[in-house]
């Protein structure tokens, strides 16, 4: 009885892990094979030419570069905006704190569809539509709640006495900020930057609505290919698209145990 | 220094709050203005209710799409919640961070890529169809059941269910693992059966968190575009798909109707989020 229960447990766990690697295997099978016709259960002819062609395609390269550039811009800007806000939210009690929280969390409630459609007109008018900066600005909306939440929960555990001690020892405000505050916050800052990067990197709707066909990122390219392209190029693009997230999640797996739930929905 | 009482905390909050409120406010303003047909592009300045009238007309596609969206959102949420409950209860009886790591791994696959994977796996010439053919279950692709891009949204539901189970499982697990007293153990000592423990101890414990989480999931599914656009068909189409198609229509009058649909989605999702927040508060 006990033994069959164990076998069942192992099977379920095996299944759980299979689901995790299955998408990667599936993409790899399609991306690195050719002439894989219908009834054949597994690829018969392996090749790297499709994948190589994909990463040498100028459209793909441009879309990766643009997506990367936007995601970096978004990470830096949302970090700068979040840091002071997260500090007071994590450390201070003040009148209207609840209201500030609610306002900063509005972007997690209002669908990107509605935000993007509304901003589409505004950005067209002020000339931000179709520009890298315009798209980055739009990406900051869904990103901010997550960076603020990550940083403020770190600030809630932050001991300000370290700063006072440095002050008492004669450190300048700048020295305190760099050598004490930033030093202590580094792990959470890294997690926040990675979240921001991920959310921006995988953003489809806001890029489509603000970029207006001029800013092409990998999700945009993948979406249009998936609506009618051949399976091999779809799979190759998918592999390129998930490479950064897969790497990031693998590296930050430990801290995700604390923060994983928070970023769930944005993509 | 930074903590000088003269500096209000609002000064630190100002940059982030300004960005969020100005951008959201502006987008809402333009959405409402355009829904009333006040668009500079076609030079119309008199507000009209035409778009609302056309959208909410009894024969409009809006109602079909609303029904379809409700169907995929409710079905996905309910199935994911039930399976997540089972998985969480099973995992909570075992220790180990490995499984929570496994659950977080899901984050590495955005919804878009997850749907693409399902497309490659489940289409009529996909991997499962090939395996079925190898086993002699089917002979041509057309024999394989239509699981993606199907009339009933099966592919969409499959995509959401498999993506949301980990999220809901983590929520339930965190409740189960934060219980200071082993109520479950006490109940077991008092002679409760496995089913009784689940029914009278575990489920009441996790219900508030699970409901709040499920409402969030519902709101997300109801308002998101990529999955139904990729795994759905032309008719019936989900509300967000309808909204965007109207909005990108070359006929500028259709844009107003797109805005109306989008505003209705926003209104519904916001109402659901408020209920979810209230539930989360009551739990404390």
Boltz contact constraints between the chains, C-beta under 6 A:
constraints:
  - contact:
      token1: [A, 16]
      token2: [B, 102]
      max_distance: 6.0
  - contact:
      token1: [A, 20]
      token2: [B, 102]
      max_distance: 6.0
  - contact:
      token1: [A, 20]
      token2: [B, 105]
      max_distance: 6.0
  - contact:
      token1: [A, 23]
      token2: [B, 109]
      max_distance: 6.0
  - contact:
      token1: [A, 23]
      token2: [B, 117]
      max_distance: 6.0
  - contact:
      token1: [A, 26]
      token2: [B, 117]
      max_distance: 6.0
  - contact:
      token1: [A, 26]
      token2: [B, 120]
      max_distance: 6.0
  - contact:
      token1: [A, 30]
      token2: [B, 120]
      max_distance: 6.0
  - contact:
      token1: [A, 38]
      token2: [B, 125]
      max_distance: 6.0
  - contact:
      token1: [A, 39]
      token2: [B, 133]
      max_distance: 6.0
  - contact:
      token1: [A, 41]
      token2: [B, 130]
      max_distance: 6.0
  - contact:
      token1: [A, 41]
      token2: [B, 131]
      max_distance: 6.0
  - contact:
      token1: [A, 41]
      token2: [B, 134]
      max_distance: 6.0
  - contact:
      token1: [A, 81]
      token2: [B, 15]
      max_distance: 6.0
  - contact:
      token1: [A, 81]
      token2: [B, 16]
      max_distance: 6.0
  - contact:
      token1: [A, 84]
      token2: [B, 12]
      max_distance: 6.0
  - contact:
      token1: [A, 85]
      token2: [B, 12]
      max_distance: 6.0
  - contact:
      token1: [A, 85]
      token2: [B, 13]
      max_distance: 6.0
  - contact:
      token1: [A, 85]
      token2: [B, 16]
      max_distance: 6.0
  - contact:
      token1: [A, 88]
      token2: [B, 9]
      max_distance: 6.0
  - contact:
      token1: [A, 88]
      token2: [B, 12]
      max_distance: 6.0
  - contact:
      token1: [A, 92]
      token2: [B, 9]
      max_distance: 6.0
  - contact:
      token1: [A, 94]
      token2: [B, 9]
      max_distance: 6.0
  - contact:
      token1: [A, 100]
      token2: [B, 13]
      max_distance: 6.0
  - contact:
      token1: [A, 103]
      token2: [B, 17]
      max_distance: 6.0
  - contact:
      token1: [A, 104]
      token2: [B, 20]
      max_distance: 6.0
  - contact:
      token1: [A, 106]
      token2: [B, 24]
      max_distance: 6.0
  - contact:
      token1: [A, 109]
      token2: [B, 270]
      max_distance: 6.0
  - contact:
      token1: [A, 109]
      token2: [B, 273]
      max_distance: 6.0
  - contact:
      token1: [A, 110]
      token2: [B, 266]
      max_distance: 6.0
  - contact:
      token1: [A, 111]
      token2: [B, 223]
      max_distance: 6.0
  - contact:
      token1: [A, 111]
      token2: [B, 269]
      max_distance: 6.0
  - contact:
      token1: [A, 113]
      token2: [B, 225]
      max_distance: 6.0
  - contact:
      token1: [A, 113]
      token2: [B, 240]
      max_distance: 6.0
  - contact:
      token1: [A, 113]
      token2: [B, 262]
      max_distance: 6.0
  - contact:
      token1: [A, 114]
      token2: [B, 262]
      max_distance: 6.0
  - contact:
      token1: [A, 114]
      token2: [B, 266]
      max_distance: 6.0
  - contact:
      token1: [A, 115]
      token2: [B, 27]
      max_distance: 6.0
  - contact:
      token1: [A, 117]
      token2: [B, 247]
      max_distance: 6.0
  - contact:
      token1: [A, 117]
      token2: [B, 262]
      max_distance: 6.0
  - contact:
      token1: [A, 118]
      token2: [B, 27]
      max_distance: 6.0
  - contact:
      token1: [A, 118]
      token2: [B, 30]
      max_distance: 6.0
  - contact:
      token1: [A, 118]
      token2: [B, 31]
      max_distance: 6.0
  - contact:
      token1: [A, 119]
      token2: [B, 27]
      max_distance: 6.0
  - contact:
      token1: [A, 121]
      token2: [B, 30]
      max_distance: 6.0
  - contact:
      token1: [A, 122]
      token2: [B, 26]
      max_distance: 6.0
  - contact:
      token1: [A, 122]
      token2: [B, 30]
      max_distance: 6.0
  - contact:
      token1: [A, 141]
      token2: [B, 23]
      max_distance: 6.0
  - contact:
      token1: [A, 144]
      token2: [B, 16]
      max_distance: 6.0
  - contact:
      token1: [A, 173]
      token2: [B, 1]
      max_distance: 6.0
  - contact:
      token1: [A, 202]
      token2: [B, 110]
      max_distance: 6.0
  - contact:
      token1: [A, 204]
      token2: [B, 112]
      max_distance: 6.0
  - contact:
      token1: [A, 204]
      token2: [B, 226]
      max_distance: 6.0
  - contact:
      token1: [A, 205]
      token2: [B, 225]
      max_distance: 6.0
  - contact:
      token1: [A, 219]
      token2: [B, 112]
      max_distance: 6.0
  - contact:
      token1: [A, 226]
      token2: [B, 116]
      max_distance: 6.0
  - contact:
      token1: [A, 226]
      token2: [B, 230]
      max_distance: 6.0
  - contact:
      token1: [A, 231]
      token2: [B, 120]
      max_distance: 6.0
  - contact:
      token1: [A, 238]
      token2: [B, 113]
      max_distance: 6.0
  - contact:
      token1: [A, 238]
      token2: [B, 116]
      max_distance: 6.0
  - contact:
      token1: [A, 241]
      token2: [B, 113]
      max_distance: 6.0
  - contact:
      token1: [A, 242]
      token2: [B, 113]
      max_distance: 6.0
  - contact:
      token1: [A, 245]
      token2: [B, 108]
      max_distance: 6.0
  - contact:
      token1: [A, 246]
      token2: [B, 108]
      max_distance: 6.0
  - contact:
      token1: [A, 249]
      token2: [B, 107]
      max_distance: 6.0
  - contact:
      token1: [A, 249]
      token2: [B, 108]
      max_distance: 6.0
  - contact:
      token1: [A, 253]
      token2: [B, 101]
      max_distance: 6.0
  - contact:
      token1: [A, 256]
      token2: [B, 104]
      max_distance: 6.0
  - contact:
      token1: [A, 257]
      token2: [B, 100]
      max_distance: 6.0
  - contact:
      token1: [A, 260]
      token2: [B, 104]
      max_distance: 6.0
  - contact:
      token1: [A, 261]
      token2: [B, 170]
      max_distance: 6.0
  - contact:
      token1: [A, 264]
      token2: [B, 167]
      max_distance: 6.0
  - contact:
      token1: [A, 265]
      token2: [B, 220]
      max_distance: 6.0
  - contact:
      token1: [A, 267]
      token2: [B, 110]
      max_distance: 6.0
  - contact:
      token1: [A, 267]
      token2: [B, 111]
      max_distance: 6.0
